[in-house]
């Protein structure tokens, strides 16, 4: 057993692998290069760690800023929605006033008869409200009621004769 303890890796490798002086020179050169690279790596390692930590902190800072901006945008959206809800009735009132003021400015008032499509719409609306009875029957009944009311104003009175009241009731039943 030898009491010799090598101090570097290169001396150990050189002792083990030293078979010829040329190989020893080559090994010593490559070992010196390896040791220099190790020293360089050992010197740069703390710098790399600091850069990595700095990048981690920067990433965390940007993530926090982004989440903060997202919260700010969401609060601005809520504020805008609340303001819109408060202003909607005012916009509606303004639109109504604007329409009332400008409704007849550009278009002349027409005094002609209704178009066929509008008449069809009126007839459909009438049928929906009153069932199958025709518009002519209703007009005829309304004319009869108006003529009777025009002749005798007391027919709407509860003191009017029973026959007049029954005739009015029958007319209204026909309308329904």
C-alpha positions in Angstrom: 0.0 0.0 0.0 1.2 3.3 -0.8 0.6 6.4 1.3 0.6 8.7 -1.7 -2.7 10.5 -2.3 -3.0 12.3 -5.6 -4.1 15.9 -5.5 -5.6 16.2 -8.9 -7.5 14.1 -11.3 -4.8 14.5 -13.9 -2.1 13.0 -11.8 -4.2 9.9 -11.1 -5.1 9.4 -14.7 -1.5 9.9 -15.8 -0.2 7.3 -13.3 -2.8 4.8 -14.4 -2.6 5.3 -18.1 1.1 6.1 -18.5 2.5 3.5 -20.7 4.5 5.6 -23.0 5.8 9.2 -22.8 3.8 10.3 -25.9 0.6 9.0 -24.4 1.4 10.7 -21.2 1.8 14.0 -23.0 -1.4 13.6 -24.9 -3.3 12.6 -21.8 -1.9 15.5 -19.8 -2.9 18.0 -22.6 -6.4 16.7 -22.8 -6.6 16.6 -19.0 -5.4 20.2 -18.8 -8.1 21.2 -21.3 -10.7 19.3 -19.3 -9.6 20.9 -16.1 -9.7 24.4 -17.7 -13.2 23.7 -19.0 -14.2 22.5 -15.5 -12.8 25.7 -14.0 -14.6 27.8 -16.6 -17.9 26.0 -15.9 -17.4 26.4 -12.1 -16.8 30.1 -12.6 -19.8 30.5 -14.9 -22.2 28.4 -12.9 -23.1 31.1 -10.3 -23.6 33.6 -13.1 -25.9 31.2 -15.0 -27.8 30.5 -11.8 -28.2 34.3 -11.2 -29.5 34.8 -14.8 -31.9 31.9 -14.4 -33.2 33.3 -11.1 -33.5 36.8 -12.7 -35.5 35.3 -15.6 -37.8 33.4 -13.1 -38.4 36.6 -11.2 -39.1 38.5 -14.4 -41.5 35.8 -15.5 -43.3 35.9 -12.2 -43.5 39.7 -12.4 -44.9 39.6 -15.9 -47.4 37.0 -15.0 -48.6 39.1 -12.0 -48.8 42.2 -14.3 -50.8 40.2 -16.8 -53.3 38.9 -14.3 -53.5 42.4 -12.8 -54.3 43.8 -16.3 -56.9 41.1 -16.9 -58.6 42.0 -13.6 -58.5 45.7 -14.6 -60.0 44.9 -18.0 -62.8 42.8 -16.4 -63.6 45.6 -13.9 -63.7 48.1 -16.8 -66.1 45.8 -18.7 -68.4 45.6 -15.6 -68.3 49.4 -15.2 -69.1 49.9 -18.9 -72.0 47.4 -18.6 -73.4 49.2 -15.5 -73.1 52.6 -17.3 -74.8 51.1 -20.4 -77.7 49.8 -18.2 -78.1 53.3 -16.7 -78.0 55.0 -20.1 -80.3 52.6 -22.0 -83.5 54.3 -20.8 -82.1 57.7 -21.7 -81.2 56.4 -25.2 -84.7 55.0 -25.6 -86.2 58.3 -24.6 -83.9 60.2 -26.9 -84.8 57.9 -29.8 -88.5 58.4 -29.2 -88.0 62.2 -29.2 -85.8 62.0 -32.3 -88.4 59.9 -34.1 -91.3 62.2 -33.0 -89.4 65.2 -34.2 -88.2 63.7 -37.5 -91.0 61.3 -38.4 -92.6 63.4 -41.1 -89.7 65.6 -42.1 -88.6 63.5 -45.1 -91.7 61.6 -46.1 -94.9 63.3 -47.2 -98.1 62.2 -45.5 -100.0 59.9 -47.8 -103.7 60.3 -48.1 -104.2 57.4 -50.4 -106.0 54.1 -49.7 -104.2 51.3 -48.0 -102.1 48.9 -50.0 -103.3 45.3 -50.5 -100.7 43.9 -48.1 -101.8 46.2 -45.3 -105.4 45.2 -45.9 -104.5 41.6 -45.7 -102.7 42.3 -42.5 -105.7 44.0 -41.1 -107.9 41.1 -42.1 -105.6 38.6 -40.6 -105.4 40.6 -37.4 -109.2 40.8 -37.3 -109.6 37.1 -37.8 -107.1 36.4 -35.0 -109.1 38.6 -32.6 -112.6 37.8 -33.6 -112.6 34.4 -35.0 -114.3 33.5 -38.3 -116.8 36.4 -38.5 -116.2 38.7 -41.4 -115.2 42.4 -41.2 -118.3 43.4 -43.2 -120.7 41.7 -40.7 -119.0 43.5 -37.8 -119.2 46.9 -39.6 -122.9 46.3 -40.4 -123.6 45.5 -36.7 -121.7 48.5 -35.6 -123.6 50.8 -37.9 -126.9 49.4 -36.6 -125.8 50.0 -33.0 -124.8 53.5 -33.9 -128.1 54.3 -35.6 -130.0 52.9 -32.6 -127.9 54.9 -30.2 -128.3 58.0 -32.4 -132.1 57.7 -32.4 -132.6 56.9 -28.7 -129.8 57.8 -26.2 -131.7 56.0 -23.5 -131.0 52.5 -24.8 -127.7 52.3 -22.9 -129.5 53.2 -19.7 -130.5 50.5 -17.3 -134.0 52.0 -17.2 -134.5 51.4 -20.9 -137.1 48.8 -22.1 -136.2 45.2 -21.7 -136.5 44.6 -25.5 -133.8 47.1 -26.3 -131.4 45.7 -23.8 -132.0 42.1 -25.1 -131.4 43.3 -28.7 -128.1 44.9 -27.7 -127.0 41.8 -25.9 -127.9 39.6 -28.9 -125.9 41.9 -31.1 -122.9 41.7 -28.9 -123.2 37.9 -28.8 -123.1 37.8 -32.6 -119.9 39.8 -32.5 -118.2 37.4 -30.2 
